[in-house]
């Protein structure tokens, strides 16, 4: 993995939070910031996928792909976060799962 420098200004409160993680984990600042960014980006993918699904803007399979999760992992996430989304007819659900299963096998 090629690392690129990133300069950013952050509030003092976030700097304190980062320092807490550094002390707790016993890691250097760069590693902690990279880890927190990765976690945050992953959460952004999940949250955005859930919102788009809830609003009926993307299919379940597309939302799972956007969240970078398998269909089953995404289904668990939807359940855990109590996301209500547009319900499909049985035929539409069957079509969705067939398309998603074909995509996962590629």
Biopython code that builds the backbone (N, CA, C, O; Angstrom):
import numpy as np
from Bio.PDB.StructureBuilder import StructureBuilder

atoms = [
    (1, "UNK", "N", (0.848, -1.170, 0.000)),
    (1, "UNK", "CA", (0.000, 0.000, 0.000)),
    (1, "UNK", "C", (0.896, 1.237, 0.000)),
    (1, "UNK", "O", (1.789, 1.378, 0.836)),
    (2, "UNK", "N", (0.644, 2.108, -0.935)),
    (2, "UNK", "CA", (1.400, 3.341, -1.024)),
    (2, "UNK", "C", (0.736, 4.398, -0.150)),
    (2, "UNK", "O", (-0.464, 4.648, -0.270)),
    (3, "UNK", "N", (1.510, 5.008, 0.716)),
    (3, "UNK", "CA", (0.968, 6.016, 1.626)),
    (3, "UNK", "C", (1.246, 7.406, 1.075)),
    (3, "UNK", "O", (2.333, 7.688, 0.570)),
    (4, "UNK", "N", (0.241, 8.268, 1.183)),
    (4, "UNK", "CA", (0.370, 9.646, 0.729)),
    (4, "UNK", "C", (0.146, 10.573, 1.913)),
    (4, "UNK", "O", (-0.692, 10.290, 2.769)),
    (5, "UNK", "N", (0.877, 11.665, 1.973)),
    (5, "UNK", "CA", (0.682, 12.604, 3.090)),
    (5, "UNK", "C", (-0.655, 13.328, 2.973)),
    (5, "UNK", "O", (-1.166, 13.561, 1.878)),
    (6, "UNK", "N", (-1.205, 13.676, 4.135)),
    (6, "UNK", "CA", (-2.467, 14.396, 4.198)),
    (6, "UNK", "C", (-2.372, 15.419, 5.318)),
    (6, "UNK", "O", (-2.129, 15.071, 6.473)),
    (7, "UNK", "N", (-2.562, 16.673, 4.968)),
    (7, "UNK", "CA", (-2.536, 17.724, 5.985)),
    (7, "UNK", "C", (-3.975, 18.193, 6.214)),
    (7, "UNK", "O", (-4.705, 18.484, 5.267)),
    (8, "UNK", "N", (-4.357, 18.259, 7.460)),
    (8, "UNK", "CA", (-5.721, 18.672, 7.787)),
    (8, "UNK", "C", (-5.724, 19.375, 9.138)),
    (8, "UNK", "O", (-4.975, 19.007, 10.043)),
    (9, "UNK", "N", (-6.558, 20.374, 9.262)),
    (9, "UNK", "CA", (-6.720, 21.068, 10.541)),
    (9, "UNK", "C", (-7.931, 20.465, 11.246)),
    (9, "UNK", "O", (-8.981, 20.251, 10.639)),
    (10, "UNK", "N", (-7.761, 20.197, 12.536)),
    (10, "UNK", "CA", (-8.843, 19.594, 13.305)),
    (10, "UNK", "C", (-9.071, 20.380, 14.589)),
    (10, "UNK", "O", (-8.159, 21.040, 15.086)),
    (11, "UNK", "N", (-10.274, 20.313, 15.121)),
    (11, "UNK", "CA", (-10.545, 20.981, 16.398)),
    (11, "UNK", "C", (-9.734, 20.334, 17.526)),
    (11, "UNK", "O", (-9.372, 19.160, 17.452)),
    (12, "UNK", "N", (-9.459, 21.113, 18.557)),
    (12, "UNK", "CA", (-8.692, 20.609, 19.702)),
    (12, "UNK", "C", (-9.354, 19.398, 20.342)),
    (12, "UNK", "O", (-8.666, 18.501, 20.829)),
    (13, "UNK", "N", (-10.689, 19.362, 20.347)),
    (13, "UNK", "CA", (-11.406, 18.246, 20.964)),
    (13, "UNK", "C", (-11.082, 16.935, 20.249)),
    (13, "UNK", "O", (-10.903, 15.898, 20.888)),
    (14, "UNK", "N", (-11.008, 16.990, 18.930)),
    (14, "UNK", "CA", (-10.677, 15.782, 18.166)),
    (14, "UNK", "C", (-9.220, 15.395, 18.406)),
    (14, "UNK", "O", (-8.894, 14.211, 18.492)),
    (15, "UNK", "N", (-8.357, 16.383, 18.513)),
    (15, "UNK", "CA", (-6.939, 16.107, 18.814)),
    (15, "UNK", "C", (-6.828, 15.368, 20.148)),
    (15, "UNK", "O", (-6.038, 14.433, 20.281)),
    (16, "UNK", "N", (-7.626, 15.792, 21.138)),
    (16, "UNK", "CA", (-7.615, 15.110, 22.438)),
    (16, "UNK", "C", (-8.121, 13.679, 22.313)),
    (16, "UNK", "O", (-7.575, 12.767, 22.933)),
    (17, "UNK", "N", (-9.160, 13.483, 21.513)),
    (17, "UNK", "CA", (-9.695, 12.136, 21.298)),
    (17, "UNK", "C", (-8.645, 11.245, 20.642)),
    (17, "UNK", "O", (-8.480, 10.086, 21.025)),
    (18, "UNK", "N", (-7.942, 11.783, 19.663)),
    (18, "UNK", "CA", (-6.879, 11.027, 18.988)),
    (18, "UNK", "C", (-5.786, 10.669, 19.984)),
    (18, "UNK", "O", (-5.279, 9.547, 19.978)),
    (19, "UNK", "N", (-5.423, 11.619, 20.839)),
    (19, "UNK", "CA", (-4.391, 11.365, 21.844)),
    (19, "UNK", "C", (-4.816, 10.251, 22.801)),
    (19, "UNK", "O", (-3.994, 9.428, 23.203)),
    (20, "UNK", "N", (-6.097, 10.225, 23.167)),
    (20, "UNK", "CA", (-6.607, 9.157, 24.022)),
    (20, "UNK", "C", (-6.431, 7.792, 23.353)),
    (20, "UNK", "O", (-6.016, 6.823, 23.989)),
    (21, "UNK", "N", (-6.754, 7.733, 22.054)),
    (21, "UNK", "CA", (-6.613, 6.472, 21.320)),
    (21, "UNK", "C", (-5.147, 6.070, 21.253)),
    (21, "UNK", "O", (-4.815, 4.897, 21.424)),
    (22, "UNK", "N", (-4.268, 7.040, 21.003)),
    (22, "UNK", "CA", (-2.825, 6.776, 20.944)),
    (22, "UNK", "C", (-2.360, 6.136, 22.249)),
    (22, "UNK", "O", (-1.654, 5.127, 22.243)),
    (23, "UNK", "N", (-2.766, 6.736, 23.365)),
    (23, "UNK", "CA", (-2.354, 6.228, 24.669)),
    (23, "UNK", "C", (-2.963, 4.853, 24.954)),
    (23, "UNK", "O", (-2.284, 3.965, 25.470)),
    (24, "UNK", "N", (-4.221, 4.683, 24.621)),
    (24, "UNK", "CA", (-4.914, 3.426, 24.888)),
    (24, "UNK", "C", (-4.334, 2.289, 24.049)),
    (24, "UNK", "O", (-4.088, 1.194, 24.556)),
    (25, "UNK", "N", (-4.119, 2.557, 22.773)),
    (25, "UNK", "CA", (-3.653, 1.521, 21.847)),
    (25, "UNK", "C", (-2.136, 1.359, 21.839)),
    (25, "UNK", "O", (-1.627, 0.325, 21.408)),
    (26, "UNK", "N", (-1.413, 2.366, 22.310)),
    (26, "UNK", "CA", (0.038, 2.306, 22.301)),
    (26, "UNK", "C", (0.624, 2.369, 20.897)),
    (26, "UNK", "O", (1.654, 1.759, 20.610)),
    (27, "UNK", "N", (-0.045, 3.114, 20.033)),
    (27, "UNK", "CA", (0.390, 3.242, 18.643)),
    (27, "UNK", "C", (0.835, 4.661, 18.351)),
    (27, "UNK", "O", (0.580, 5.580, 19.130)),
    (28, "UNK", "N", (1.502, 4.829, 17.223)),
    (28, "UNK", "CA", (1.912, 6.178, 16.832)),
    (28, "UNK", "C", (0.714, 6.925, 16.232)),
    (28, "UNK", "O", (-0.283, 6.319, 15.839)),
    (29, "UNK", "N", (0.837, 8.233, 16.174)),
    (29, "UNK", "CA", (-0.263, 9.091, 15.736)),
    (29, "UNK", "C", (-0.695, 8.780, 14.307)),
    (29, "UNK", "O", (-1.893, 8.720, 14.031)),
    (30, "UNK", "N", (0.245, 8.583, 13.401)),
    (30, "UNK", "CA", (-0.096, 8.323, 12.009)),
    (30, "UNK", "C", (-0.922, 7.044, 11.868)),
    (30, "UNK", "O", (-1.895, 7.009, 11.114)),
    (31, "UNK", "N", (-0.536, 6.006, 12.588)),
    (31, "UNK", "CA", (-1.266, 4.741, 12.523)),
    (31, "UNK", "C", (-2.676, 4.909, 13.070)),
    (31, "UNK", "O", (-3.637, 4.402, 12.493)),
    (32, "UNK", "N", (-2.794, 5.615, 14.176)),
    (32, "UNK", "CA", (-4.109, 5.846, 14.782)),
    (32, "UNK", "C", (-5.001, 6.642, 13.838)),
    (32, "UNK", "O", (-6.163, 6.284, 13.643)),
    (33, "UNK", "N", (-4.483, 7.706, 13.253)),
    (33, "UNK", "CA", (-5.294, 8.533, 12.351)),
    (33, "UNK", "C", (-5.717, 7.723, 11.129)),
    (33, "UNK", "O", (-6.867, 7.818, 10.700)),
    (34, "UNK", "N", (-4.810, 6.928, 10.559)),
    (34, "UNK", "CA", (-5.173, 6.083, 9.413)),
    (34, "UNK", "C", (-6.281, 5.102, 9.790)),
    (34, "UNK", "O", (-7.242, 4.923, 9.043)),
    (35, "UNK", "N", (-6.139, 4.477, 10.943)),
    (35, "UNK", "CA", (-7.140, 3.516, 11.394)),
    (35, "UNK", "C", (-8.495, 4.182, 11.589)),
    (35, "UNK", "O", (-9.519, 3.650, 11.159)),
    (36, "UNK", "N", (-8.503, 5.333, 12.229)),
    (36, "UNK", "CA", (-9.762, 6.045, 12.451)),
    (36, "UNK", "C", (-10.393, 6.499, 11.139)),
    (36, "UNK", "O", (-11.616, 6.467, 10.998)),
    (37, "UNK", "N", (-9.580, 6.916, 10.189)),
    (37, "UNK", "CA", (-10.101, 7.291, 8.874)),
    (37, "UNK", "C", (-10.723, 6.090, 8.172)),
    (37, "UNK", "O", (-11.803, 6.199, 7.591)),
    (38, "UNK", "N", (-10.051, 4.952, 8.221)),
    (38, "UNK", "CA", (-10.591, 3.743, 7.602)),
    (38, "UNK", "C", (-11.921, 3.352, 8.232)),
    (38, "UNK", "O", (-12.868, 2.998, 7.529)),
    (39, "UNK", "N", (-11.990, 3.417, 9.562)),
    (39, "UNK", "CA", (-13.242, 3.100, 10.255)),
    (39, "UNK", "C", (-14.347, 4.085, 9.870)),
    (39, "UNK", "O", (-15.488, 3.692, 9.627)),
    (40, "UNK", "N", (-13.992, 5.356, 9.821)),
    (40, "UNK", "CA", (-14.966, 6.388, 9.472)),
    (40, "UNK", "C", (-15.475, 6.250, 8.049)),
    (40, "UNK", "O", (-16.668, 6.417, 7.793)),
    (41, "UNK", "N", (-14.581, 5.947, 7.129)),
    (41, "UNK", "CA", (-14.984, 5.771, 5.736)),
    (41, "UNK", "C", (-15.881, 4.538, 5.603)),
    (41, "UNK", "O", (-16.877, 4.561, 4.880)),
    (42, "UNK", "N", (-15.523, 3.474, 6.299)),
    (42, "UNK", "CA", (-16.363, 2.271, 6.283)),
    (42, "UNK", "C", (-17.750, 2.554, 6.824)),
    (42, "UNK", "O", (-18.748, 2.094, 6.269)),
    (43, "UNK", "N", (-17.814, 3.313, 7.909)),
    (43, "UNK", "CA", (-19.111, 3.675, 8.493)),
    (43, "UNK", "C", (-19.890, 4.583, 7.546)),
    (43, "UNK", "O", (-21.111, 4.466, 7.441)),
    (44, "UNK", "N", (-19.196, 5.486, 6.857)),
    (44, "UNK", "CA", (-19.866, 6.363, 5.886)),
    (44, "UNK", "C", (-20.507, 5.529, 4.778)),
    (44, "UNK", "O", (-21.646, 5.787, 4.389)),
    (45, "UNK", "N", (-19.784, 4.535, 4.271)),
    (45, "UNK", "CA", (-20.338, 3.664, 3.226)),
    (45, "UNK", "C", (-21.608, 2.978, 3.720)),
    (45, "UNK", "O", (-22.615, 2.934, 3.013)),
    (46, "UNK", "N", (-21.554, 2.448, 4.929)),
    (46, "UNK", "CA", (-22.711, 1.744, 5.486)),
    (46, "UNK", "C", (-23.886, 2.691, 5.685)),
    (46, "UNK", "O", (-25.009, 2.393, 5.279)),
    (47, "UNK", "N", (-23.622, 3.833, 6.312)),
    (47, "UNK", "CA", (-24.693, 4.777, 6.616)),
    (47, "UNK", "C", (-25.342, 5.311, 5.347)),
    (47, "UNK", "O", (-26.566, 5.415, 5.270)),
    (48, "UNK", "N", (-24.535, 5.646, 4.362)),
    (48, "UNK", "CA", (-25.064, 6.164, 3.103)),
    (48, "UNK", "C", (-25.890, 5.103, 2.394)),
    (48, "UNK", "O", (-26.959, 5.400, 1.861)),
    (49, "UNK", "N", (-25.401, 3.868, 2.383)),
    (49, "UNK", "CA", (-26.152, 2.777, 1.756)),
    (49, "UNK", "C", (-27.494, 2.572, 2.454)),
    (49, "UNK", "O", (-28.513, 2.374, 1.793)),
    (50, "UNK", "N", (-27.498, 2.617, 3.781)),
    (50, "UNK", "CA", (-28.745, 2.454, 4.535)),
    (50, "UNK", "C", (-29.726, 3.580, 4.241)),
    (50, "UNK", "O", (-30.922, 3.333, 4.085)),
    (51, "UNK", "N", (-29.239, 4.801, 4.165)),
    (51, "UNK", "CA", (-30.104, 5.942, 3.879)),
    (51, "UNK", "C", (-30.711, 5.846, 2.482)),
    (51, "UNK", "O", (-31.904, 6.085, 2.299)),
    (52, "UNK", "N", (-29.887, 5.498, 1.502)),
    (52, "UNK", "CA", (-30.378, 5.380, 0.133)),
    (52, "UNK", "C", (-31.380, 4.237, 0.010)),
    (52, "UNK", "O", (-32.368, 4.358, -0.713)),
    (53, "UNK", "N", (-31.139, 3.137, 0.703)),
    (53, "UNK", "CA", (-32.073, 2.020, 0.708)),
    (53, "UNK", "C", (-33.389, 2.441, 1.344)),
    (53, "UNK", "O", (-34.463, 2.197, 0.796)),
    (54, "UNK", "N", (-33.293, 3.074, 2.501)),
    (54, "UNK", "CA", (-34.491, 3.515, 3.220)),
    (54, "UNK", "C", (-35.339, 4.451, 2.365)),
    (54, "UNK", "O", (-36.568, 4.389, 2.391)),
    (55, "UNK", "N", (-34.664, 5.326, 1.600)),
    (55, "UNK", "CA", (-35.363, 6.295, 0.770)),
    (55, "UNK", "C", (-35.822, 5.712, -0.565)),
    (55, "UNK", "O", (-36.439, 6.407, -1.372)),
    (56, "UNK", "N", (-35.518, 4.433, -0.793)),
    (56, "UNK", "CA", (-35.939, 3.773, -2.015)),
    (56, "UNK", "C", (-35.162, 4.201, -3.249)),
    (56, "UNK", "O", (-35.643, 4.049, -4.373)),
    (57, "UNK", "N", (-33.964, 4.736, -3.046)),
    (57, "UNK", "CA", (-33.171, 5.243, -4.168)),
    (57, "UNK", "C", (-32.261, 4.191, -4.787)),
    (57, "UNK", "O", (-31.811, 4.349, -5.922)),
    (58, "UNK", "N", (-31.984, 3.112, -4.044)),
    (58, "UNK", "CA", (-31.189, 2.011, -4.580)),
    (58, "UNK", "C", (-31.781, 0.695, -4.108)),
    (58, "UNK", "O", (-32.526, 0.646, -3.130)),
    (59, "UNK", "N", (-31.440, -0.356, -4.810)),
    (59, "UNK", "CA", (-31.924, -1.685, -4.449)),
    (59, "UNK", "C", (-31.146, -2.219, -3.256)),
    (59, "UNK", "O", (-30.109, -1.677, -2.873)),
    (60, "UNK", "N", (-31.665, -3.283, -2.683)),
    (60, "UNK", "CA", (-31.002, -3.924, -1.556)),
    (60, "UNK", "C", (-29.619, -4.411, -1.962)),
    (60, "UNK", "O", (-28.645, -4.214, -1.235)),
    (61, "UNK", "N", (-29.537, -5.045, -3.119)),
    (61, "UNK", "CA", (-28.252, -5.580, -3.593)),
    (61, "UNK", "C", (-27.252, -4.452, -3.827)),
    (61, "UNK", "O", (-26.078, -4.578, -3.477)),
    (62, "UNK", "N", (-27.712, -3.355, -4.417)),
    (62, "UNK", "CA", (-26.819, -2.216, -4.667)),
    (62, "UNK", "C", (-26.374, -1.595, -3.349)),
    (62, "UNK", "O", (-25.224, -1.176, -3.217)),
    (63, "UNK", "N", (-27.269, -1.534, -2.379)),
    (63, "UNK", "CA", (-26.917, -0.982, -1.064)),
    (63, "UNK", "C", (-25.860, -1.847, -0.382)),
    (63, "UNK", "O", (-24.919, -1.327, 0.216)),
    (64, "UNK", "N", (-26.018, -3.166, -0.474)),
    (64, "UNK", "CA", (-25.022, -4.071, 0.117)),
    (64, "UNK", "C", (-23.664, -3.858, -0.547)),
    (64, "UNK", "O", (-22.632, -3.820, 0.123)),
    (65, "UNK", "N", (-23.681, -3.720, -1.856)),
    (65, "UNK", "CA", (-22.433, -3.473, -2.593)),
    (65, "UNK", "C", (-21.806, -2.148, -2.163)),
    (65, "UNK", "O", (-20.596, -2.071, -1.947)),
    (66, "UNK", "N", (-22.621, -1.118, -2.041)),
    (66, "UNK", "CA", (-22.115, 0.193, -1.630)),
    (66, "UNK", "C", (-21.527, 0.142, -0.219)),
    (66, "UNK", "O", (-20.526, 0.797, 0.069)),
    (67, "UNK", "N", (-22.153, -0.635, 0.646)),
    (67, "UNK", "CA", (-21.679, -0.771, 2.026)),
    (67, "UNK", "C", (-20.457, -1.677, 2.117)),
    (67, "UNK", "O", (-19.834, -1.794, 3.173)),
    (68, "UNK", "N", (-20.123, -2.314, 0.998)),
    (68, "UNK", "CA", (-18.979, -3.235, 0.924)),
    (68, "UNK", "C", (-19.171, -4.431, 1.861)),
    (68, "UNK", "O", (-18.253, -4.874, 2.551)),
    (69, "UNK", "N", (-20.423, -4.933, 1.851)),
    (69, "UNK", "CA", (-20.788, -6.083, 2.665)),
    (69, "UNK", "C", (-21.462, -7.129, 1.786)),
    (69, "UNK", "O", (-21.996, -6.808, 0.724)),
    (70, "UNK", "N", (-21.434, -8.388, 2.238)),
    (70, "UNK", "CA", (-22.208, -9.417, 1.547)),
    (70, "UNK", "C", (-23.686, -9.127, 1.793)),
    (70, "UNK", "O", (-24.036, -8.331, 2.664)),
    (71, "UNK", "N", (-24.539, -9.774, 1.026)),
    (71, "UNK", "CA", (-25.980, -9.588, 1.227)),
    (71, "UNK", "C", (-26.394, -9.941, 2.648)),
    (71, "UNK", "O", (-27.205, -9.246, 3.260)),
    (72, "UNK", "N", (-25.833, -11.017, 3.163)),
    (72, "UNK", "CA", (-26.219, -11.475, 4.501)),
    (72, "UNK", "C", (-25.700, -10.526, 5.576)),
    (72, "UNK", "O", (-26.401, -10.240, 6.547)),
    (73, "UNK", "N", (-24.492, -10.043, 5.405)),
    (73, "UNK", "CA", (-23.952, -9.065, 6.364)),
    (73, "UNK", "C", (-24.776, -7.777, 6.327)),
    (73, "UNK", "O", (-25.056, -7.176, 7.365)),
    (74, "UNK", "N", (-25.157, -7.364, 5.119)),
    (74, "UNK", "CA", (-25.946, -6.147, 5.000)),
    (74, "UNK", "C", (-27.341, -6.341, 5.590)),
    (74, "UNK", "O", (-27.882, -5.433, 6.219)),
    (75, "UNK", "N", (-27.915, -7.511, 5.389)),
    (75, "UNK", "CA", (-29.228, -7.802, 5.978)),
    (75, "UNK", "C", (-29.149, -7.717, 7.501)),
    (75, "UNK", "O", (-30.058, -7.189, 8.141)),
    (76, "UNK", "N", (-28.074, -8.231, 8.077)),
    (76, "UNK", "CA", (-27.874, -8.123, 9.525)),
    (76, "UNK", "C", (-27.761, -6.660, 9.949)),
    (76, "UNK", "O", (-28.319, -6.263, 10.972)),
    (77, "UNK", "N", (-27.037, -5.859, 9.161)),
    (77, "UNK", "CA", (-26.876, -4.441, 9.479)),
    (77, "UNK", "C", (-28.220, -3.720, 9.438)),
    (77, "UNK", "O", (-28.525, -2.917, 10.319)),
    (78, "UNK", "N", (-29.018, -4.005, 8.421)),
    (78, "UNK", "CA", (-30.354, -3.398, 8.302)),
    (78, "UNK", "C", (-31.183, -3.742, 9.534)),
    (78, "UNK", "O", (-31.872, -2.886, 10.090)),
    (79, "UNK", "N", (-31.110, -4.987, 9.950)),
    (79, "UNK", "CA", (-31.869, -5.424, 11.129)),
    (79, "UNK", "C", (-31.352, -4.762, 12.400)),
    (79, "UNK", "O", (-32.135, -4.274, 13.216)),
    (80, "UNK", "N", (-30.015, -4.745, 12.568)),
    (80, "UNK", "CA", (-29.416, -4.148, 13.771)),
    (80, "UNK", "C", (-29.786, -2.679, 13.916)),
    (80, "UNK", "O", (-30.045, -2.203, 15.021)),
    (81, "UNK", "N", (-29.809, -1.972, 12.811)),
    (81, "UNK", "CA", (-30.070, -0.527, 12.856)),
    (81, "UNK", "C", (-31.540, -0.179, 12.661)),
    (81, "UNK", "O", (-31.906, 0.990, 12.541)),
    (82, "UNK", "N", (-32.371, -1.213, 12.633)),
    (82, "UNK", "CA", (-33.819, -1.023, 12.509)),
    (82, "UNK", "C", (-34.203, -0.104, 11.349)),
    (82, "UNK", "O", (-35.014, 0.808, 11.502)),
    (83, "UNK", "N", (-33.609, -0.361, 10.201)),
    (83, "UNK", "CA", (-33.887, 0.458, 9.017)),
    (83, "UNK", "C", (-35.113, -0.098, 8.316)),
    (83, "UNK", "O", (-35.156, -1.270, 7.940)),
    (84, "UNK", "N", (-36.105, 0.756, 8.147)),
    (84, "UNK", "CA", (-37.294, 0.366, 7.396)),
    (84, "UNK", "C", (-37.091, 0.822, 5.968)),
    (84, "UNK", "O", (-36.744, 1.975, 5.710)),
    (85, "UNK", "N", (-37.309, -0.087, 5.051)),
    (85, "UNK", "CA", (-37.083, 0.242, 3.652)),
    (85, "UNK", "C", (-38.258, -0.231, 2.816)),
    (85, "UNK", "O", (-39.083, -1.029, 3.260)),
    (86, "UNK", "N", (-38.312, 0.272, 1.617)),
    (86, "UNK", "CA", (-39.407, -0.045, 0.716)),
    (86, "UNK", "C", (-39.448, -1.555, 0.506)),
    (86, "UNK", "O", (-38.443, -2.170, 0.149)),
    (87, "UNK", "N", (-40.583, -2.123, 0.725)),
    (87, "UNK", "CA", (-40.740, -3.568, 0.571)),
    (87, "UNK", "C", (-41.041, -3.902, -0.895)),
    (87, "UNK", "O", (-41.700, -3.140, -1.602)),
    (88, "UNK", "N", (-40.556, -5.025, -1.311)),
    (88, "UNK", "CA", (-40.762, -5.491, -2.677)),
    (88, "UNK", "C", (-41.790, -6.617, -2.696)),
    (88, "UNK", "O", (-42.099, -7.224, -1.671)),
    (89, "UNK", "N", (-42.301, -6.872, -3.875)),
    (89, "UNK", "CA", (-43.164, -8.033, -4.050)),
    (89, "UNK", "C", (-42.288, -9.278, -3.992)),
    (89, "UNK", "O", (-41.074, -9.172, -4.170)),
    (90, "UNK", "N", (-42.855, -10.437, -3.753)),
    (90, "UNK", "CA", (-42.046, -11.667, -3.732)),
    (90, "UNK", "C", (-41.255, -11.868, -5.028)),
    (90, "UNK", "O", (-40.123, -12.351, -4.994)),
    (91, "UNK", "N", (-41.842, -11.503, -6.158)),
    (91, "UNK", "CA", (-41.147, -11.651, -7.439)),
    (91, "UNK", "C", (-39.928, -10.734, -7.510)),
    (91, "UNK", "O", (-38.873, -11.135, -8.001)),
    (92, "UNK", "N", (-40.076, -9.507, -7.021)),
    (92, "UNK", "CA", (-38.961, -8.557, -7.038)),
    (92, "UNK", "C", (-37.840, -9.009, -6.099)),
    (92, "UNK", "O", (-36.660, -8.859, -6.415)),
    (93, "UNK", "N", (-38.210, -9.553, -4.964)),
    (93, "UNK", "CA", (-37.203, -10.048, -4.016)),
    (93, "UNK", "C", (-36.437, -11.219, -4.635)),
    (93, "UNK", "O", (-35.211, -11.288, -4.539)),
    (94, "UNK", "N", (-37.161, -12.127, -5.261)),
    (94, "UNK", "CA", (-36.511, -13.273, -5.903)),
    (94, "UNK", "C", (-35.542, -12.791, -6.988)),
    (94, "UNK", "O", (-34.428, -13.301, -7.097)),
    (95, "UNK", "N", (-35.962, -11.823, -7.777)),
    (95, "UNK", "CA", (-35.104, -11.268, -8.825)),
    (95, "UNK", "C", (-33.858, -10.628, -8.214)),
    (95, "UNK", "O", (-32.751, -10.828, -8.715)),
    (96, "UNK", "N", (-34.030, -9.863, -7.140)),
    (96, "UNK", "CA", (-32.909, -9.213, -6.458)),
    (96, "UNK", "C", (-31.878, -10.236, -5.984)),
    (96, "UNK", "O", (-30.678, -10.066, -6.197)),
    (97, "UNK", "N", (-32.361, -11.304, -5.337)),
    (97, "UNK", "CA", (-31.439, -12.303, -4.812)),
    (97, "UNK", "C", (-30.736, -13.061, -5.932)),
    (97, "UNK", "O", (-29.562, -13.404, -5.796)),
    (98, "UNK", "N", (-31.422, -13.326, -7.020)),
    (98, "UNK", "CA", (-30.777, -14.004, -8.148)),
    (98, "UNK", "C", (-29.671, -13.127, -8.723)),
    (98, "UNK", "O", (-28.572, -13.610, -8.995)),
    (99, "UNK", "N", (-29.958, -11.838, -8.908)),
    (99, "UNK", "CA", (-28.964, -10.924, -9.445)),
    (99, "UNK", "C", (-27.775, -10.780, -8.487)),
    (99, "UNK", "O", (-26.618, -10.775, -8.906)),
    (100, "UNK", "N", (-28.085, -10.666, -7.211)),
    (100, "UNK", "CA", (-27.011, -10.505, -6.221)),
    (100, "UNK", "C", (-26.174, -11.768, -6.116)),
    (100, "UNK", "O", (-24.951, -11.690, -6.002)),
    (101, "UNK", "N", (-26.807, -12.923, -6.153)),
    (101, "UNK", "CA", (-26.051, -14.179, -6.074)),
    (101, "UNK", "C", (-25.154, -14.337, -7.285)),
    (101, "UNK", "O", (-24.019, -14.798, -7.163)),
    (102, "UNK", "N", (-25.650, -13.962, -8.446)),
    (102, "UNK", "CA", (-24.827, -14.032, -9.654)),
    (102, "UNK", "C", (-23.653, -13.089, -9.560)),
    (102, "UNK", "O", (-22.547, -13.436, -9.973)),
    (103, "UNK", "N", (-23.875, -11.892, -9.020)),
    (103, "UNK", "CA", (-22.808, -10.901, -8.875)),
    (103, "UNK", "C", (-21.752, -11.371, -7.871)),
    (103, "UNK", "O", (-20.560, -11.151, -8.085)),
    (104, "UNK", "N", (-22.173, -12.013, -6.783)),
    (104, "UNK", "CA", (-21.227, -12.486, -5.758)),
    (104, "UNK", "C", (-20.393, -13.660, -6.259)),
    (104, "UNK", "O", (-19.287, -13.881, -5.766)),
    (105, "UNK", "N", (-20.898, -14.410, -7.224)),
    (105, "UNK", "CA", (-20.183, -15.570, -7.750)),
    (105, "UNK", "C", (-19.132, -15.168, -8.775)),
    (105, "UNK", "O", (-18.297, -15.988, -9.154)),
    (106, "UNK", "N", (-19.161, -13.930, -9.224)),
    (106, "UNK", "CA", (-18.191, -13.458, -10.225)),
    (106, "UNK", "C", (-16.844, -13.268, -9.627)),
    (106, "UNK", "O", (-15.908, -12.875, -10.325)),
]
sb = StructureBuilder()
sb.init_structure("model")
sb.init_model(0)
sb.init_chain("A")
sb.init_seg("    ")
for serial, (resi, resn, name, xyz) in enumerate(atoms, 1):
    if name == "N":
        sb.init_residue(resn, " ", resi, " ")
    sb.init_atom(name, np.array(xyz, "f"), 0.0, 1.0, " ", f" {name:<3s}", serial, name[0])
structure = sb.get_structure()
